[in-house]
């Protein structure tokens, strides 16, 4: 197989273009804004879609086909996507703790792929190593040079599901191409349920909404706009713009729909919030007012609910919250806003309180779960996330080095609690594979209000130091730690640790 350049990939993918560039404020994240050429719809006109749910069949099998499709994202226009089962987001996989799952992916796309279950407690061989490629069906696996394992047509990922109930998600993780392939649509929810959560009486059924928040930009014909990352674009005379900072779109999508609207009862709703954007950060709030009662984080239930009037979310983070729409009069329109946005990106979606139900049996208990506090042992490691130049590499580094799939940067021992110190220059949401961690401090002070519980992704702000306690269990092998700004990741801001 001949390895495509980034530019060749984009041409093959259907000409994802990049023009219309302006800078962004640092409060939104580290990135550059791509402006749409297509006419954008008025907000709160498109109904909120809910991805179809897929549960394991006989033998715990779930089958998904990765394929090209055309979908209507902007009203009246067709957008080519790469989709799991040809939809964006992909189907929501729903599983239960302790019941192993086998997810069989078939690649009918024109490019190789890698699937990673983000938040999964997964053996190394099934985690989605970025050079373990699933080639398109019919492609010759012996052609070209590879730095990992290769499958042709289909590949199976075995997930033990020996972890707590939580909101996970699956997405492409191919080395150098995660950004464009996720941008084209390769992302979906994976929800784990368990008996502990079942017994709490939380809102469920139609009153449980998975909400994947992303940003995109569109060309005049409805196709997606995304810049190639192997060159610097000069969109403004005399001004050099560098896409390696990250890509920000000017259209906010929720479950693949632009600024959607949903009708809700005057009752409690559980909102599973996921920031699946490449680089954009959000500070979510409710207008004309209200609060989020946080019940869970990346790794599942908190020990007790935490109340917020705003929620900061970096790429890759999840927040499981309850909103009580009984606090609003029937007929109210409640807008989910983004305080880090400007103009259209300052709004996310709208929820209309349409009627008052006869009853609401849901509850939010004052105690949710038991979260074991981790006490670090003697091992301390420091990870510095910075931009730099190493030889011919100009981009992002971890501890001054770009990612090398042949290099191991740390060998933590299974079962031991280590203290990891993350140091940053700009915004870097750091994601650790295999096991979640607990945030101990920010800038030498207490963790922030959104740092509670088990995390697998932490939002690092500019010139910030965050300390976490991490313990890896069960699975030996190579795993990744990396920035979840997808353009930073594609420009080598990853490191390998090997559990021993």
N, C-alpha and C positions, 0 to 999 in steps of 0.2 A: 504493500500500500504506500502510495506517495503521500507524504505529510503535507497537508494544505497550509499555506500561509494564512494569516488572519484575513488578509485582503481577499485571497482566493476563497476562503470559507464564506465570506460575506457575499461575494458574487454568486457562489453556488447556492447560497441560502435564499437568493431572490432579490439581491440588490438592496440590502438594508443600507440606507444612505445617511449621511451626516452633513447637515448645514444648519444655518440659523443659530449661531452660538453666542451666548452671553455668559458672563461670569455669575457666580452665585455668592451669597453671603456665607461666611463661615458657620453661621448658626445652623444652616441647613445641612451641613456636612462638608466633606472635602470632595469637590467635584465641579464639573462644568455643565451648564444647562444646554440641552438640545431643544430648540423650539420647533413646534409642529408647523408644517405648511398646509395641512388639511384644515378645513373649517371645523371648529370644535363645537360640540353640542352645548346647549344651556344645561347647567347642572340640575340634578334631581328630576330628570325626565325618564331615565332608563331604569327599569326594575332591577333590583338586586338579584343576580343569579346565585343559586346554591349548587355547588358541584355535586354530581351523583355520587352516592356512597357505594363502595365495593367492599364486601366482607369475604373472608376466605371461604372457599368451597371445600370439597372433599380433599383430604390430605393437607389442609391449610393453604391451598394454592390460590394465588391471585395472579391473573394474566393481564398484562398491559402491553399495548402496541404503541410504539413511538412512531408518529407519522406526520407528514405535512398535511395541513388542512387550510381552508379559507373560512374565516369566521367573521361575523359582524360585531366589531367592537365599537367603532364610531357609527352612529345610525346612517344607513344608506351607503356605506363603504365596506369593501371586503378586505380583510387583512390576512395575508399568508402567515401562518404560524408553524412552529414545531410544537406538537402537543402530545402529551401522554393520552392515548386513545383519541388523539386528534382534537382535544379540547384544551382550553386554558381558562382557569387552572385545570390540572388533571383531576381524575376522580379522587375523591377522598377515601383512602383506605382506612377501614375501621377494624381494629383488632382488640384482643383482650390479653391482659397480663397472664403469662404462663402458658399461653397457647402458641406454639411455634408457627411461623408463617413462612411460606415460600413464595416470593414474588418473582414471576417469570416475565422478563422484558424481551420484547421483540423489536428490533431496530429496522424500521422501514424508511428511515430518514436518509438523506444523501451524505451524511457525515457520521463519524464515530461518536459514541456517547459513553458517559460514565454516570451511574446512578449512586447518589449518597443519601442515606436516611439520616437527616440532620436531627440530632438528639437521640439517635438510636444507640443502645448498648449492644454493639454488634461485633462479632468476630472480625479480625483484620481482613480476612480474605473475602468478606462480604460487605465491607464498609464503603467501598467505592474509591480505591486508590486512584489518583488522577491519571496514571498512565496505564491502568488496566482497562483496555478499550473493548467496547462492544461495537464491532464493525457492522455496517449495513448488510442486510441479507444479500448473499450472492457475491460479496467482495472477497478477494483472495487474502486470507490471513497471513500468508507466507511472504507477500510482497512488502518491501520497505523494511525499515528498521524500527523496532519497538523497544521501549524501556520497561515494559511490564507484560502482564498476561494479555492474551487476545482471544476474544470469542467472535464468532461470525453468526449473525442472524439473531440468536437468542442467548440469554444468560439468566441464570437463576440466582437470586439473593436469598439466603436463609437467615431469618431474623428470629432469635430465640424468644423474644418478648418477655425476658425475665427482668422487667423494670416496671416502675410505677406508672399509673395512668398519667398521661401527659399529652400536650399538643406538639406533635412532631411534624416535620414536613420533608418531602423528598424532592430532590432537584438534581440537575446535571452538575457534574464536578470534573469535567474533562480539563486536563492541564492546558493552560493558555487560552481556553475557550469557554470557561464557565460563564463569563459575563454575557457574550452574545447568545449562547445557547439558552440560558435562563431568560434573557430578554425576549427571545423568540417564543417562550411559553413553557419551557420544561420545568415545571414546578407544580406541586400538589400537596395537600394535607395528608397526614397519617396520624390518626387519633388512636390512642391506647386507652382502654377503660379497665377498671378493676372493681372488686367488691367494696373496697373502702370508699371509693368515690360514689358508687351506686347507693350506698346507705345514707348519704348526706342529704338527699332531697333537694339537690340543686335544680335549677331550671333545665328542662330537657325537651326532647321532641322538637316541635316547631319553634320552641322558645330557646333553642340553642343554635347560635349562628356562627359558623366559621367565617372569618373575614380576612382574606388575604389582601393586604394593601401594597400596591406597587405604583410605580410611575413609568410612563412611556412617552415617546414622541412619535408623530405620524407624518408621513409624506402626503402629498396632495391626493394621491390615489388610494390612501388608506394603509399603505404598507408601513412597517415600522422603520423609524430612523434610528440608526445606531452607528457610531463612528468606528472605523477600523482603528486598532490600537497600535499598529506598527509604524505610524508616522504622526507628525505633528501638523495639525490643520492650521492654516492661516485664513481665518474667516473675516477678520477685520484688518484693513490695511495697517501695517506697522505694529500689529498686536499678535503675539504668538500665544496660541491656546494649546494646552497640553491635556489630551484626553486621558492620560495616565492618572490624572487626579480622581477620575470617577465620572460616571455618566448620570445626569439628572434629567428626567423627562418633565414636560410641562402639563401632562395629563395625569390625574390621579385615578387609578383604577382600583375597584374593590371587587374581588372575585372576577376580574376581567372586564368589568363594566365601568364606564366613565362616570364618576360622581353619582352613583346610583341612589335609588330611593327604595325603602322597604316599609310596608305597613306592619305595625306592631300593636299588640293589645296593651292596655294599661295594666301591666304585670311585670314581674321580674324576667329578665332575659339574660342568658349567659352568652357573652361575646368572646369568642376565641380569636384574639387579635394577633396577626402575624405581619411583621414588616419583611416582605419579600423583595424590596427594592434593591437595586444594585448598590447605590451609594446614599440615597436620601434618608435623612433622619426625620422623625416626626415628633411633635409634642401635641398629643391629642387632648381635646377638651370637648365638653358638651355645651352647646348654646341653645337656649338662653340661660343655661346653668345646669348644674347637676354634678353627680359624683360617680366615679367608678369604684366598685368594691372589688379589689383584687383578691382572687381566691387561689390563683396559681401562677407559676412562672414557667421558664423553659422546661424545667425538669419535673413539673407536676405541682400538686397542692402545696400551699404554704401551711405553716403551723396554725395560723390564725388569719382572718381577713385583714386587709390593709386598705384604708380609704384614701382615694386620690381625687383631686379636682383636675389634675393634668397628668398625662403619662408620656414620658419620653421614651421613644423606641428607636433603636439603631437597627440597621439591616441584620436580619437573622434572629432578632429577639421575638419572643412570644409573651403575651400577657393574657391571662384567663381572668375575665372580669364579669361581674354581674351589675346590670343597670336596672333600676326599678322605674319603669315607665308609669307606674301608678302615681308617681310624684308629680306628673304633668296632667293638666286637664285634657279630656278627650277632645280631639281636634288639634292638639299641639303638633308643631313640627320641630323636631329636635335634630340639630345639625351636629354631626361629628366634624370638628374643625381641626386644623393643623396650625398651631401658633408659630411654627417655624416657616410656614409657607408664605408666599406672596401672590397677590391676585388670585388666579384660579387654584393654585396649589395650597391656598389657605383653607380650602374646603375639601372634605373627604367624601361624605355621604350624608343622607338625611333619613330619619326615621319618623314616620307619621303615626301618632297615637290615634287609632281609628275607632276603637270601642273598648268599653270596660267589661271584662269577662265576669262571669258569675262567680268564679272562684280562682284563687291562685294558691295551690298547695305547696309551692316551692319554698325553700328556706335557705338561709346562709348561716350555718352554725357558727358560734363564737370560737369553737375549736374545730379545725379542719383535719389535721393530720399531725403526726410526729415527725419532726425534722431533726435528725441527729446532728448536733454541732460537731464539725471536724476540728480537731486540735493538731496543728502541724507538728511534725517531728523535726529532726535536725536538718533535713535537706532543704536548702533554699536555692531557687533558680531565678535568674533575672532574664527577661525577654524584652528586648528593645525594638520597637516598631518605628522605623525611620525611613526616610527617602535618602537615596545615595547613589553613588556610582562605584561599581566594582568591576574592573576590567572593561569589557564592552557592555556590561549591564548598566543601564540607566533606568532606575525605577525604584521599587520598594524592597526593603530588606528586613530581615529579622536578625538581630545581633550582628548587623553589618554585612550579612551574607544573603544573596538571593537563593531561592529554593533549588536544591539539587536532589532529585529522587534517589540518588545513590548514597546520600549522606544522612547519618543519624545524628541529631543534635542533643538528645538526652535519652537516658535509659532509666526511667523510674521503675521501681519494684512494685509489683502487684500487692495491694493491701496496705501500703505505707502512705501516710498523709504527708504531702509536701507543701511547702509554701512557694507559690510562684508570684513573682513581682513583674507586672507589666508596665513598661515605660513607653511613652509615645511622644511623637512630635506634633501630629495633626489628629484628626478624627480617625480612629481605627477600631471598629467593632471586632473584638477578638473572639474567635470560636475555637473550642477545644473538642476534638472527637473523643469517642468511647464513653466518657463518664462526665457528669456535671460537676461543678465546683461550687464553693460558697465564697462570697465576697466578704473580705475581712475589713478592708479600709480603702478610702479614697483620699489621696494627698495627705496621708497620715491621720485622717479623721475617720469618723464613723461612716459606714456605707450609706449610700443615698436612699431615699424613700422607695425607689423602684428596684433596689438590689436584693430584696429579701428572697429566701428560699434557695432552691437548687437552680443554678444557671449553667448554660453551656455557651452563652454568648454574652460578653460584657461590653458596654459602650464606653470606650476610652475617649475622653475629650482632649483637646490640644494641650500639650505639655502637662500631662497628668500621669500620676503613678497610682496603680491599683494593685492591691495584694489580695490573692485568693488562696484558699485551701483546696487542694485537689487530691483525690484518691482514686486510683484505677484498680479495677477488679476483673476477675474471670478470664479475660482474653489477652493472650500474649501476641505480640506482633507489632508491625509498624502502623502508626496513626499520625494524623495531621493536627497541627495547630496553625491557624492562619487568620489573617484579616478577612472579614466578610464584606468589606467593600469589594465587589466582584472584580473591578478593574485593578485594584491593588493585588488581589489574589492572582489574577492572570499575569500581572507583572512581577510575580515571584515572591510575594510577601507570605510565604509559607515556611514552616519548619516541621521536621519529622521527629517524633519521639517513638521509642520502641520499648514497650512494656516487657519486663523480664521477671 
